[in-house]
Amino acid sequence: MAPDSRWCGAEIGAHQETLNEGSIAAVGYTRTGVEDNVRLDKDTLAPSNAALVQRVAEMCEQHGRPVATWQQARQILDIPMP
């Protein structure tokens, strides 16, 4: 991998939580949300998109990784500010 490269792990479905955790631990970026997965686990539907985001935010905290603000995310992705 190039030294200045940025990467993101994304999983659609059953292994999303595992990939989120691995990406965060490996100092990459990750994504989550009901557009990729509607479940918190195999038996539990996510009550909201916020529940999936909260789970990833907690993983970030456990690994000492700050969660990007929307402004920081736009900067990371090189999307101009509105």
C-alpha atoms as one frame of an Amber mdcrd trajectory, in Angstrom:
protein
   0.000   0.000   0.000   1.253   3.474  -0.819   2.370   5.359   2.326  -0.158
   8.181   1.919  -3.053   6.046   0.721  -6.418   5.974   2.452  -8.601   2.926
   2.459 -12.001   1.885   3.739 -13.409  -1.497   4.628 -17.046  -2.059   3.706
 -19.150  -5.181   4.153 -22.720  -5.708   3.118 -24.474  -8.197   5.347 -23.627
 -10.657   8.076 -19.967  -9.781   8.608 -20.289  -5.996   8.674 -19.514  -5.738
  12.399 -16.379  -7.893  12.033 -15.095  -5.866   9.091 -15.882  -2.560  10.838
 -13.841  -3.684  13.857 -10.958  -4.921  11.704 -10.804  -1.751   9.618 -10.773
   0.457  12.701  -8.116  -1.681  14.395  -5.949  -1.565  11.250  -6.169   2.266
  11.168  -8.350   2.362   8.089 -11.734   3.918   7.585 -15.040   2.093   7.731
 -18.651   2.692   6.854 -21.922   1.475   8.258 -25.611   2.012   7.917 -28.898
   0.438   6.965 -28.037   0.828   3.289 -25.496  -1.990   3.859 -27.074  -3.994
   6.648 -30.440  -3.911   8.425 -29.368  -6.041  11.401 -27.376  -5.506  14.579
 -26.874  -9.281  14.736 -28.472 -12.333  13.163 -31.498 -12.132  15.452 -31.951
  -8.370  15.834 -33.126  -5.839  13.266 -31.429  -2.482  13.720 -34.007  -0.115
  15.202 -32.422   2.745  13.255 -29.417   3.821  11.249 -28.243   5.595  14.408
 -27.914   2.253  16.233 -25.439   0.984  13.628 -23.518   4.271  13.686 -23.409
   4.205  17.493 -21.919   0.698  17.427 -19.112   1.841  15.119 -18.536   5.005
  17.172 -18.075   2.806  20.250 -15.564   0.646  18.349 -13.660   3.798  17.405
 -13.559   4.882  21.046 -12.266   1.455  22.134  -9.414   1.768  19.631  -8.650
   5.421  20.414  -9.809   6.509  16.956 -11.780   9.748  16.671 -14.968   9.758
  14.613 -14.843  12.236  11.737 -17.273  15.107  11.697 -19.182  15.606   8.466
 -16.759  18.421   7.608 -13.747  16.176   8.202 -15.328  13.388   6.153 -15.810
  15.760   3.215 -12.163  16.831   3.524 -10.934  13.214   3.707 -12.976  12.373
   0.588 -11.906  15.596  -1.164 -15.503  16.783  -1.520 -15.818  20.580  -1.665
 -17.627  22.250   1.210 -21.113  23.569   0.375
